Amino acid sequence: MFLFFILFFYINRFNKESRKLLQFGLETGFGEFNSLGFGFINKV
């Protein structure tokens, strides 16, 4: 959740081009991040 807050904070500061690139990265890596994030939460 904290990571999402950081991403949201930086997304608001990016310009439109950077925002598009970041969104593309989030969309392509969402599966990996999702499994990693939930795996970490389950361990804690």
mmJSON file of the N, C-alpha and C atoms, coordinates in Angstrom:
{"data_MODEL":{"atom_site":{
"group_PDB":["ATOM","ATOM","ATOM","ATOM","ATOM","ATOM","ATOM","ATOM","ATOM","ATOM","ATOM","ATOM","ATOM","ATOM","ATOM","ATOM","ATOM","ATOM","ATOM","ATOM","ATOM","ATOM","ATOM","ATOM","ATOM","ATOM","ATOM","ATOM","ATOM","ATOM","ATOM","ATOM","ATOM","ATOM","ATOM","ATOM","ATOM","ATOM","ATOM","ATOM","ATOM","ATOM","ATOM","ATOM","ATOM","ATOM","ATOM","ATOM","ATOM","ATOM","ATOM","ATOM","ATOM","ATOM","ATOM","ATOM","ATOM","ATOM","ATOM","ATOM","ATOM","ATOM","ATOM","ATOM","ATOM","ATOM","ATOM","ATOM","ATOM","ATOM","ATOM","ATOM","ATOM","ATOM","ATOM","ATOM","ATOM","ATOM","ATOM","ATOM","ATOM","ATOM","ATOM","ATOM","ATOM","ATOM","ATOM","ATOM","ATOM","ATOM","ATOM","ATOM","ATOM","ATOM","ATOM","ATOM","ATOM","ATOM","ATOM","ATOM","ATOM","ATOM","ATOM","ATOM","ATOM","ATOM","ATOM","ATOM","ATOM","ATOM","ATOM","ATOM","ATOM","ATOM","ATOM","ATOM","ATOM","ATOM","ATOM","ATOM","ATOM","ATOM","ATOM","ATOM","ATOM","ATOM","ATOM","ATOM","ATOM","ATOM","ATOM","ATOM"],
"id":[1,2,3,4,5,6,7,8,9,10,11,12,13,14,15,16,17,18,19,20,21,22,23,24,25,26,27,28,29,30,31,32,33,34,35,36,37,38,39,40,41,42,43,44,45,46,47,48,49,50,51,52,53,54,55,56,57,58,59,60,61,62,63,64,65,66,67,68,69,70,71,72,73,74,75,76,77,78,79,80,81,82,83,84,85,86,87,88,89,90,91,92,93,94,95,96,97,98,99,100,101,102,103,104,105,106,107,108,109,110,111,112,113,114,115,116,117,118,119,120,121,122,123,124,125,126,127,128,129,130,131,132],
"type_symbol":["N","C","C","N","C","C","N","C","C","N","C","C","N","C","C","N","C","C","N","C","C","N","C","C","N","C","C","N","C","C","N","C","C","N","C","C","N","C","C","N","C","C","N","C","C","N","C","C","N","C","C","N","C","C","N","C","C","N","C","C","N","C","C","N","C","C","N","C","C","N","C","C","N","C","C","N","C","C","N","C","C","N","C","C","N","C","C","N","C","C","N","C","C","N","C","C","N","C","C","N","C","C","N","C","C","N","C","C","N","C","C","N","C","C","N","C","C","N","C","C","N","C","C","N","C","C","N","C","C","N","C","C"],
"label_atom_id":["N","CA","C","N","CA","C","N","CA","C","N","CA","C","N","CA","C","N","CA","C","N","CA","C","N","CA","C","N","CA","C","N","CA","C","N","CA","C","N","CA","C","N","CA","C","N","CA","C","N","CA","C","N","CA","C","N","CA","C","N","CA","C","N","CA","C","N","CA","C","N","CA","C","N","CA","C","N","CA","C","N","CA","C","N","CA","C","N","CA","C","N","CA","C","N","CA","C","N","CA","C","N","CA","C","N","CA","C","N","CA","C","N","CA","C","N","CA","C","N","CA","C","N","CA","C","N","CA","C","N","CA","C","N","CA","C","N","CA","C","N","CA","C","N","CA","C","N","CA","C","N","CA","C"],
"label_alt_id":[null,null,null,null,null,null,null,null,null,null,null,null,null,null,null,null,null,null,null,null,null,null,null,null,null,null,null,null,null,null,null,null,null,null,null,null,null,null,null,null,null,null,null,null,null,null,null,null,null,null,null,null,null,null,null,null,null,null,null,null,null,null,null,null,null,null,null,null,null,null,null,null,null,null,null,null,null,null,null,null,null,null,null,null,null,null,null,null,null,null,null,null,null,null,null,null,null,null,null,null,null,null,null,null,null,null,null,null,null,null,null,null,null,null,null,null,null,null,null,null,null,null,null,null,null,null,null,null,null,null,null,null],
"label_comp_id":["MET","MET","MET","PHE","PHE","PHE","LEU","LEU","LEU","PHE","PHE","PHE","PHE","PHE","PHE","ILE","ILE","ILE","LEU","LEU","LEU","PHE","PHE","PHE","PHE","PHE","PHE","TYR","TYR","TYR","ILE","ILE","ILE","ASN","ASN","ASN","ARG","ARG","ARG","PHE","PHE","PHE","ASN","ASN","ASN","LYS","LYS","LYS","GLU","GLU","GLU","SER","SER","SER","ARG","ARG","ARG","LYS","LYS","LYS","LEU","LEU","LEU","LEU","LEU","LEU","GLN","GLN","GLN","PHE","PHE","PHE","GLY","GLY","GLY","LEU","LEU","LEU","GLU","GLU","GLU","THR","THR","THR","GLY","GLY","GLY","PHE","PHE","PHE","GLY","GLY","GLY","GLU","GLU","GLU","PHE","PHE","PHE","ASN","ASN","ASN","SER","SER","SER","LEU","LEU","LEU","GLY","GLY","GLY","PHE","PHE","PHE","GLY","GLY","GLY","PHE","PHE","PHE","ILE","ILE","ILE","ASN","ASN","ASN","LYS","LYS","LYS","VAL","VAL","VAL"],
"label_asym_id":["A","A","A","A","A","A","A","A","A","A","A","A","A","A","A","A","A","A","A","A","A","A","A","A","A","A","A","A","A","A","A","A","A","A","A","A","A","A","A","A","A","A","A","A","A","A","A","A","A","A","A","A","A","A","A","A","A","A","A","A","A","A","A","A","A","A","A","A","A","A","A","A","A","A","A","A","A","A","A","A","A","A","A","A","A","A","A","A","A","A","A","A","A","A","A","A","A","A","A","A","A","A","A","A","A","A","A","A","A","A","A","A","A","A","A","A","A","A","A","A","A","A","A","A","A","A","A","A","A","A","A","A"],
"label_entity_id":["1","1","1","1","1","1","1","1","1","1","1","1","1","1","1","1","1","1","1","1","1","1","1","1","1","1","1","1","1","1","1","1","1","1","1","1","1","1","1","1","1","1","1","1","1","1","1","1","1","1","1","1","1","1","1","1","1","1","1","1","1","1","1","1","1","1","1","1","1","1","1","1","1","1","1","1","1","1","1","1","1","1","1","1","1","1","1","1","1","1","1","1","1","1","1","1","1","1","1","1","1","1","1","1","1","1","1","1","1","1","1","1","1","1","1","1","1","1","1","1","1","1","1","1","1","1","1","1","1","1","1","1"],
"label_seq_id":[1,1,1,2,2,2,3,3,3,4,4,4,5,5,5,6,6,6,7,7,7,8,8,8,9,9,9,10,10,10,11,11,11,12,12,12,13,13,13,14,14,14,15,15,15,16,16,16,17,17,17,18,18,18,19,19,19,20,20,20,21,21,21,22,22,22,23,23,23,24,24,24,25,25,25,26,26,26,27,27,27,28,28,28,29,29,29,30,30,30,31,31,31,32,32,32,33,33,33,34,34,34,35,35,35,36,36,36,37,37,37,38,38,38,39,39,39,40,40,40,41,41,41,42,42,42,43,43,43,44,44,44],
"pdbx_PDB_ins_code":[null,null,null,null,null,null,null,null,null,null,null,null,null,null,null,null,null,null,null,null,null,null,null,null,null,null,null,null,null,null,null,null,null,null,null,null,null,null,null,null,null,null,null,null,null,null,null,null,null,null,null,null,null,null,null,null,null,null,null,null,null,null,null,null,null,null,null,null,null,null,null,null,null,null,null,null,null,null,null,null,null,null,null,null,null,null,null,null,null,null,null,null,null,null,null,null,null,null,null,null,null,null,null,null,null,null,null,null,null,null,null,null,null,null,null,null,null,null,null,null,null,null,null,null,null,null,null,null,null,null,null,null],
"Cartn_x":[0.846,0.0,0.878,1.956,2.851,3.493,3.81,4.412,3.447,2.157,1.149,1.069,1.193,1.159,2.323,3.501,4.681,4.491,3.996,3.765,2.752,1.675,0.646,1.229,2.07,2.697,3.566,4.361,5.249,4.497,3.439,2.646,2.075,1.644,1.058,2.099,3.396,4.436,5.007,4.75,5.279,4.507,5.163,4.44,3.714,2.986,2.118,2.918,4.058,4.848,5.356,5.905,6.41,5.271,4.115,2.953,2.547,2.602,2.264,3.264,4.551,5.575,5.403,5.142,4.971,3.741,2.657,1.434,1.688,2.437,2.773,3.579,4.537,5.351,4.509,3.573,2.716,1.812,1.295,0.389,1.122,2.343,3.083,3.628,3.988,4.588,3.611,2.321,1.343,1.249,1.311,1.226,2.361,3.587,4.738,4.632,4.331,4.233,3.138,2.016,0.883,1.291,1.918,2.323,3.379,4.324,5.368,4.78,3.911,3.321,2.509,1.629,0.775,1.589,2.641,3.514,4.179,4.639,5.288,4.297,3.081,2.049,1.693,1.579,1.224,2.318,3.587,4.691,4.677,4.34,4.301,3.034],
"Cartn_y":[-1.208,0.0,1.253,1.208,2.365,2.638,1.548,1.708,2.394,2.039,2.69,4.179,4.54,5.949,6.712,6.093,6.727,6.891,5.832,5.902,6.987,7.054,8.064,9.465,9.643,10.936,11.366,10.438,10.782,10.945,10.14,10.259,11.669,12.244,13.583,14.642,14.336,15.323,15.17,14.013,13.784,14.59,14.839,15.43,14.324,14.693,13.714,12.581,12.885,11.835,10.833,11.306,10.421,9.615,10.243,9.559,8.378,8.604,7.521,6.377,6.705,5.671,4.898,5.594,4.937,4.047,4.542,3.739,2.465,2.582,1.413,0.416,0.913,0.043,-0.643,0.097,-0.484,-1.553,-1.293,-2.255,-3.538,-3.407,-4.595,-5.372,-4.672,-5.346,-5.601,-5.378,-5.509,-6.941,-7.911,-9.319,-9.687,-9.303,-9.614,-8.895,-7.609,-6.825,-7.365,-7.769,-8.274,-9.52,-10.485,-11.73,-11.444,-10.557,-10.237,-9.526,-8.549,-7.776,-8.64,-9.463,-10.294,-11.377,-11.869,-12.856,-12.254,-11.012,-10.331,-10.102,-9.669,-9.41,-10.696,-11.795,-13.065,-13.539,-13.271,-13.674,-12.86,-11.593,-10.732,-11.041],
"Cartn_z":[0.0,0.0,0.0,0.785,0.851,-0.508,-1.219,-2.542,-3.499,-3.401,-4.24,-3.923,-2.645,-2.254,-2.884,-2.86,-3.46,-4.96,-5.62,-7.063,-7.391,-6.62,-6.849,-6.687,-5.677,-5.421,-6.599,-7.118,-8.227,-9.539,-9.738,-10.964,-11.081,-9.972,-9.991,-10.334,-10.137,-10.406,-11.812,-12.441,-13.787,-14.821,-15.949,-17.072,-17.815,-18.871,-19.529,-20.176,-20.76,-21.419,-20.399,-19.314,-18.273,-17.675,-17.557,-17.003,-17.896,-19.233,-20.166,-20.037,-19.951,-19.826,-18.529,-17.442,-16.155,-16.171,-16.775,-16.851,-17.65,-18.746,-19.553,-18.725,-17.959,-17.115,-16.05,-15.459,-14.428,-15.021,-16.22,-16.856,-17.228,-17.749,-18.187,-16.996,-15.931,-14.782,-13.651,-13.893,-12.809,-12.313,-13.233,-12.83,-11.889,-12.246,-11.405,-10.07,-10.104,-8.87,-7.97,-8.581,-7.82,-7.053,-7.726,-7.079,-6.012,-6.313,-5.343,-4.131,-4.384,-3.294,-2.357,-2.926,-2.087,-1.396,-2.051,-1.416,-0.189,-0.305,0.817,1.949,1.604,2.614,3.345,2.601,3.223,4.171,3.854,4.722,6.003,5.898,7.088,7.866],
"occupancy":[1.0,1.0,1.0,1.0,1.0,1.0,1.0,1.0,1.0,1.0,1.0,1.0,1.0,1.0,1.0,1.0,1.0,1.0,1.0,1.0,1.0,1.0,1.0,1.0,1.0,1.0,1.0,1.0,1.0,1.0,1.0,1.0,1.0,1.0,1.0,1.0,1.0,1.0,1.0,1.0,1.0,1.0,1.0,1.0,1.0,1.0,1.0,1.0,1.0,1.0,1.0,1.0,1.0,1.0,1.0,1.0,1.0,1.0,1.0,1.0,1.0,1.0,1.0,1.0,1.0,1.0,1.0,1.0,1.0,1.0,1.0,1.0,1.0,1.0,1.0,1.0,1.0,1.0,1.0,1.0,1.0,1.0,1.0,1.0,1.0,1.0,1.0,1.0,1.0,1.0,1.0,1.0,1.0,1.0,1.0,1.0,1.0,1.0,1.0,1.0,1.0,1.0,1.0,1.0,1.0,1.0,1.0,1.0,1.0,1.0,1.0,1.0,1.0,1.0,1.0,1.0,1.0,1.0,1.0,1.0,1.0,1.0,1.0,1.0,1.0,1.0,1.0,1.0,1.0,1.0,1.0,1.0],
"B_iso_or_equiv":[0.0,0.0,0.0,0.0,0.0,0.0,0.0,0.0,0.0,0.0,0.0,0.0,0.0,0.0,0.0,0.0,0.0,0.0,0.0,0.0,0.0,0.0,0.0,0.0,0.0,0.0,0.0,0.0,0.0,0.0,0.0,0.0,0.0,0.0,0.0,0.0,0.0,0.0,0.0,0.0,0.0,0.0,0.0,0.0,0.0,0.0,0.0,0.0,0.0,0.0,0.0,0.0,0.0,0.0,0.0,0.0,0.0,0.0,0.0,0.0,0.0,0.0,0.0,0.0,0.0,0.0,0.0,0.0,0.0,0.0,0.0,0.0,0.0,0.0,0.0,0.0,0.0,0.0,0.0,0.0,0.0,0.0,0.0,0.0,0.0,0.0,0.0,0.0,0.0,0.0,0.0,0.0,0.0,0.0,0.0,0.0,0.0,0.0,0.0,0.0,0.0,0.0,0.0,0.0,0.0,0.0,0.0,0.0,0.0,0.0,0.0,0.0,0.0,0.0,0.0,0.0,0.0,0.0,0.0,0.0,0.0,0.0,0.0,0.0,0.0,0.0,0.0,0.0,0.0,0.0,0.0,0.0],
"pdbx_formal_charge":[null,null,null,null,null,null,null,null,null,null,null,null,null,null,null,null,null,null,null,null,null,null,null,null,null,null,null,null,null,null,null,null,null,null,null,null,null,null,null,null,null,null,null,null,null,null,null,null,null,null,null,null,null,null,null,null,null,null,null,null,null,null,null,null,null,null,null,null,null,null,null,null,null,null,null,null,null,null,null,null,null,null,null,null,null,null,null,null,null,null,null,null,null,null,null,null,null,null,null,null,null,null,null,null,null,null,null,null,null,null,null,null,null,null,null,null,null,null,null,null,null,null,null,null,null,null,null,null,null,null,null,null],
"auth_seq_id":[1,1,1,2,2,2,3,3,3,4,4,4,5,5,5,6,6,6,7,7,7,8,8,8,9,9,9,10,10,10,11,11,11,12,12,12,13,13,13,14,14,14,15,15,15,16,16,16,17,17,17,18,18,18,19,19,19,20,20,20,21,21,21,22,22,22,23,23,23,24,24,24,25,25,25,26,26,26,27,27,27,28,28,28,29,29,29,30,30,30,31,31,31,32,32,32,33,33,33,34,34,34,35,35,35,36,36,36,37,37,37,38,38,38,39,39,39,40,40,40,41,41,41,42,42,42,43,43,43,44,44,44],
"auth_comp_id":["MET","MET","MET","PHE","PHE","PHE","LEU","LEU","LEU","PHE","PHE","PHE","PHE","PHE","PHE","ILE","ILE","ILE","LEU","LEU","LEU","PHE","PHE","PHE","PHE","PHE","PHE","TYR","TYR","TYR","ILE","ILE","ILE","ASN","ASN","ASN","ARG","ARG","ARG","PHE","PHE","PHE","ASN","ASN","ASN","LYS","LYS","LYS","GLU","GLU","GLU","SER","SER","SER","ARG","ARG","ARG","LYS","LYS","LYS","LEU","LEU","LEU","LEU","LEU","LEU","GLN","GLN","GLN","PHE","PHE","PHE","GLY","GLY","GLY","LEU","LEU","LEU","GLU","GLU","GLU","THR","THR","THR","GLY","GLY","GLY","PHE","PHE","PHE","GLY","GLY","GLY","GLU","GLU","GLU","PHE","PHE","PHE","ASN","ASN","ASN","SER","SER","SER","LEU","LEU","LEU","GLY","GLY","GLY","PHE","PHE","PHE","GLY","GLY","GLY","PHE","PHE","PHE","ILE","ILE","ILE","ASN","ASN","ASN","LYS","LYS","LYS","VAL","VAL","VAL"],
"auth_asym_id":["A","A","A","A","A","A","A","A","A","A","A","A","A","A","A","A","A","A","A","A","A","A","A","A","A","A","A","A","A","A","A","A","A","A","A","A","A","A","A","A","A","A","A","A","A","A","A","A","A","A","A","A","A","A","A","A","A","A","A","A","A","A","A","A","A","A","A","A","A","A","A","A","A","A","A","A","A","A","A","A","A","A","A","A","A","A","A","A","A","A","A","A","A","A","A","A","A","A","A","A","A","A","A","A","A","A","A","A","A","A","A","A","A","A","A","A","A","A","A","A","A","A","A","A","A","A","A","A","A","A","A","A"],
"auth_atom_id":["N","CA","C","N","CA","C","N","CA","C","N","CA","C","N","CA","C","N","CA","C","N","CA","C","N","CA","C","N","CA","C","N","CA","C","N","CA","C","N","CA","C","N","CA","C","N","CA","C","N","CA","C","N","CA","C","N","CA","C","N","CA","C","N","CA","C","N","CA","C","N","CA","C","N","CA","C","N","CA","C","N","CA","C","N","CA","C","N","CA","C","N","CA","C","N","CA","C","N","CA","C","N","CA","C","N","CA","C","N","CA","C","N","CA","C","N","CA","C","N","CA","C","N","CA","C","N","CA","C","N","CA","C","N","CA","C","N","CA","C","N","CA","C","N","CA","C","N","CA","C","N","CA","C"],
"pdbx_PDB_model_num":[1,1,1,1,1,1,1,1,1,1,1,1,1,1,1,1,1,1,1,1,1,1,1,1,1,1,1,1,1,1,1,1,1,1,1,1,1,1,1,1,1,1,1,1,1,1,1,1,1,1,1,1,1,1,1,1,1,1,1,1,1,1,1,1,1,1,1,1,1,1,1,1,1,1,1,1,1,1,1,1,1,1,1,1,1,1,1,1,1,1,1,1,1,1,1,1,1,1,1,1,1,1,1,1,1,1,1,1,1,1,1,1,1,1,1,1,1,1,1,1,1,1,1,1,1,1,1,1,1,1,1,1]
}}}
